[in-house]
Amino acid sequence: MARILCIDYGTTRCGIAATDPFQIIVTALTTVETPQIFTFLEKYIREERVEKLVIGLPVHKDGNFTSLKKNIDIFASSFSAKWPEIAIDFADEQFSSVHAKQIIMDGGAKKKTRQDKGLVDRVSAVVILQRYLKHI
Protein backbone atom coordinates (compact mmCIF):
# COMPACT_ATOMS: atom_id res chain seq x y z
CA MET A 1 0.00 0.00 0.00
CA ALA A 2 0.97 3.63 -0.19
CA ARG A 3 0.51 6.77 1.83
CA ILE A 4 -2.19 9.40 1.50
CA LEU A 5 -0.82 12.92 1.77
CA CYS A 6 -2.92 15.88 2.90
CA ILE A 7 -2.28 19.58 2.44
CA ASP A 8 -3.96 22.39 4.32
CA TYR A 9 -3.14 24.92 1.61
CA GLY A 10 -2.65 28.56 2.54
CA THR A 11 -1.36 31.68 0.85
CA THR A 12 1.60 31.89 3.26
CA ARG A 13 2.24 28.30 4.32
CA CYS A 14 0.84 24.82 3.99
CA GLY A 15 0.32 22.30 6.76
CA ILE A 16 1.10 18.76 5.66
CA ALA A 17 0.00 15.43 7.12
CA ALA A 18 0.24 11.85 5.87
CA THR A 19 -0.96 8.38 6.65
CA ASP A 20 1.29 5.45 7.35
CA PRO A 21 1.66 3.03 4.39
CA PHE A 22 -1.34 1.01 5.66
CA GLN A 23 -3.47 4.19 5.79
CA ILE A 24 -4.40 3.66 9.44
CA ILE A 25 -2.47 6.34 11.33
CA VAL A 26 -2.40 10.03 10.39
CA THR A 27 0.66 12.03 11.38
CA ALA A 28 1.48 15.72 11.08
CA LEU A 29 4.60 16.01 8.93
CA THR A 30 5.60 19.64 8.64
CA THR A 31 4.67 23.15 7.66
CA VAL A 32 6.11 24.46 4.41
CA GLU A 33 6.14 28.00 3.08
CA THR A 34 3.75 27.95 0.12
CA PRO A 35 6.36 28.98 -2.49
CA GLN A 36 8.43 25.94 -1.39
CA ILE A 37 5.60 23.38 -1.53
CA PHE A 38 6.73 21.71 -4.76
CA THR A 39 10.32 21.44 -3.51
CA PHE A 40 9.04 19.61 -0.43
CA LEU A 41 6.70 17.40 -2.48
CA GLU A 42 9.43 16.41 -4.95
CA LYS A 43 11.65 15.17 -2.13
CA TYR A 44 8.81 13.48 -0.21
CA ILE A 45 7.35 11.70 -3.23
CA ARG A 46 10.83 10.54 -4.28
CA GLU A 47 11.32 8.95 -0.82
CA GLU A 48 7.79 7.69 -0.05
CA ARG A 49 5.15 5.93 -2.10
CA VAL A 50 2.08 8.20 -2.30
CA GLU A 51 -1.15 7.06 -3.91
CA LYS A 52 -3.36 10.06 -3.21
CA LEU A 53 -3.22 13.74 -2.31
CA VAL A 54 -6.09 15.22 -0.33
CA ILE A 55 -6.36 19.00 -0.40
CA GLY A 56 -8.50 20.90 2.08
CA LEU A 57 -11.09 23.16 0.46
CA PRO A 58 -11.93 26.32 2.38
CA VAL A 59 -15.68 26.79 2.56
CA HIS A 60 -17.68 29.65 4.08
CA LYS A 61 -20.51 28.87 6.48
CA ASP A 62 -22.99 29.47 3.63
CA GLY A 63 -21.35 26.68 1.61
CA ASN A 64 -19.55 28.87 -0.92
CA PHE A 65 -15.83 28.54 -1.46
CA THR A 66 -13.48 31.23 -0.21
CA SER A 67 -11.26 33.22 -2.59
CA LEU A 68 -8.42 30.76 -1.88
CA LYS A 69 -10.20 28.16 -4.05
CA LYS A 70 -8.67 29.67 -7.22
CA ASN A 71 -5.15 29.23 -5.82
CA ILE A 72 -5.95 25.67 -4.79
CA ASP A 73 -7.25 24.86 -8.28
CA ILE A 74 -4.01 26.17 -9.81
CA PHE A 75 -1.95 24.17 -7.30
CA ALA A 76 -3.96 20.99 -7.95
CA SER A 77 -3.59 21.39 -11.70
CA SER A 78 0.17 21.87 -11.41
CA PHE A 79 0.45 18.88 -9.07
CA SER A 80 -1.56 16.69 -11.44
CA ALA A 81 0.61 17.71 -14.39
CA LYS A 82 3.78 16.82 -12.46
CA TRP A 83 2.50 13.59 -10.87
CA PRO A 84 -0.39 12.29 -13.02
CA GLU A 85 -0.18 8.86 -11.36
CA ILE A 86 -1.17 10.30 -7.97
CA ALA A 87 -4.92 10.78 -7.51
CA ILE A 88 -6.15 14.07 -6.09
CA ASP A 89 -9.22 14.46 -3.93
CA PHE A 90 -10.63 17.39 -2.01
CA ALA A 91 -12.08 17.57 1.49
CA ASP A 92 -14.08 20.26 3.24
CA GLU A 93 -11.75 21.95 5.70
CA GLN A 94 -14.47 24.00 7.39
CA PHE A 95 -13.57 24.64 11.05
CA SER A 96 -10.42 22.50 10.84
CA SER A 97 -8.29 25.34 12.28
CA VAL A 98 -10.75 25.85 15.14
CA HIS A 99 -10.67 22.11 15.84
CA ALA A 100 -6.86 22.07 15.60
CA LYS A 101 -6.53 24.93 18.11
CA GLN A 102 -8.83 23.06 20.50
CA ILE A 103 -6.77 19.87 20.15
CA ILE A 104 -3.58 21.79 20.86
CA MET A 105 -5.12 23.48 23.90
CA ASP A 106 -6.59 20.20 25.19
CA GLY A 107 -3.13 18.70 24.85
CA GLY A 108 -1.90 21.13 27.49
CA ALA A 109 0.29 23.22 25.22
CA LYS A 110 1.62 26.44 26.71
CA LYS A 111 0.40 29.76 25.33
CA LYS A 112 3.54 30.32 23.23
CA THR A 113 3.13 26.89 21.60
CA ARG A 114 -0.57 27.53 20.95
CA GLN A 115 0.35 30.71 19.06
CA ASP A 116 2.57 28.79 16.61
CA LYS A 117 0.61 29.16 13.36
CA GLY A 118 2.68 26.45 11.72
CA LEU A 119 1.62 23.98 14.42
CA VAL A 120 -2.02 24.92 13.85
CA ASP A 121 -1.56 24.34 10.10
CA ARG A 122 0.00 20.89 10.68
CA VAL A 123 -2.72 19.81 13.09
CA SER A 124 -5.36 21.20 10.71
CA ALA A 125 -3.96 18.95 7.97
CA VAL A 126 -4.27 16.00 10.36
CA VAL A 127 -7.89 16.93 11.14
CA ILE A 128 -8.74 17.24 7.43
CA LEU A 129 -7.19 13.88 6.61
CA GLN A 130 -8.79 12.13 9.58
CA ARG A 131 -12.19 13.48 8.54
CA TYR A 132 -11.53 12.39 4.97
CA LEU A 133 -10.67 8.90 6.18
CA LYS A 134 -13.62 9.05 8.59
CA HIS A 135 -11.41 8.47 11.64
CA ILE A 136 -13.29 11.15 13.57
N, C-alpha and C positions, 0 to 999 in steps of 0.2 A: 504494500500500500504506500501511499504518499501523503505528504502533509497538505493541509489546507491553510493558506495564508490569509490574513485579514488586515485591511488597512483602514484606519480611521483617518481619512484624508482631510487635510486642512490647508489653508493658504500659506501658513507659516511652517508647520511641521505636521508629520504624519505619525500616528501611533501604530505600531505593528505588533500583531500577535499571530501565533501559529499553533496548529495541533501537533501532537506527536504523530509518528508515521501510521499508527493505528487509528488515528482520528478520535481518540478518547479524551485526552487531556489538552486543555488550551492553556498556553503560556504566553505572557507578555514578553516580547523580544526586545524591542528598543523603540526609541523615538528618533526619527530622522528629519532633518530640515527638508522641506518639500523639494527645493531644487536638487537635492542629493538622492531623491528616492530611487531613481533608476540605477544609480551607482550601487546603492545598497542591494537592490533586487538582483542585479547582475551577479554579484558575489554570492548572495544567498541561494539563488536558483542554481548556480554552478555547483554549490556544495550540498544542497538538499534536494530531494525529489519533491516537487510540488505539483499537485494535480489540479488545484483550483485556487483562485483568488476571489475572496469576498471583499467587496468594497461597501463601506457604510454610506447610505444615502441620507443626507440631511433633509428632514421633512418638518415643515411648520405644523403647528397644532391643527390647522385647518386642512391638512393633508397635501398641501402644495409643496413642491420642492423649494429649497432656498436657492439663492443666487449661486451658491457653490456647485450646484448640479452641473453647470456648463463646464467648469474646470474638471470635475470628476469624469464627465463624458470624454473630454479630450485625453485625460490620463488613461482611461480604460481603452480608448482606441489605440493609443500609442503602445500600451502594454500588449494588447492583442496582436498588433503588428509585429512586435518584437518576439513574443512567445505565443504563437498561434495554437500550440499544443496544450496550453494551460487554459482551462475553462474559467470564465469570469461570471460571477453572480453578484447580485446586489442585495443588501439587507437594510431595512429601516433602522436608522441609528437614533431615532427619536428618544430623548432623555438618557442616552447612554452616558453622557458626561455627568449628569446629575447622579445617576446610579453609581458611576465610578467614584465620584467624590464621596458618596455615602459609604462605599466599600472601604475606601482608604481611611475614612474617619472611624468606621467601625473596627478597623484593624488596629486602632490605637496610635496611628501616626501623629507625630508632633506637628504643630502648626506650620513650621517651616517646610516639612515634608509635604503636607497637604497643599501647600501653595505651589508646588512643583508642577507646572503645566504639562511638562513632558510625561510625568508619572500619570497624570489624569488621562492624557492621550493614549498611553500604553494600556491602562486599565480599561479605557473606553473600547479599545480594539478587542480586548478580551471579552467584554460584555457583548459586543456586537456579534462576535464569533460564537459565543456560547448560546446566544439567542438563535442565531442561524442554525446551529446544530441541535437546538431545542434542549440544551442542558439545563436552562433555567426557565 
